[in-house]
Amino acid sequence: MLENSSTFHHNFPELLHKKKLGSWKKVAMQTGDSIRQLTREYKAYKARVVERMRDGDTA
């Protein structure tokens, strides 16, 4: 939904799939980011998704 947004540096649907198979620690190691950085960006991503769903701007 938001993977093409310039605000986010990661494709979160893909990262969430990887997280289901492992953990945020493993995902962070693969992306070269800290867990804190990933979770902060993911929190912002989730908020944006909720906002767009509320506004009816979903695919």
Secondary structure, 3 states (H helix, E strand, C coil): CCCCCCCCCCCHHHHHHHHHHCCHHHHHHHHCCCHHHHHHHHHHHHHHHHHHHHCCCCC
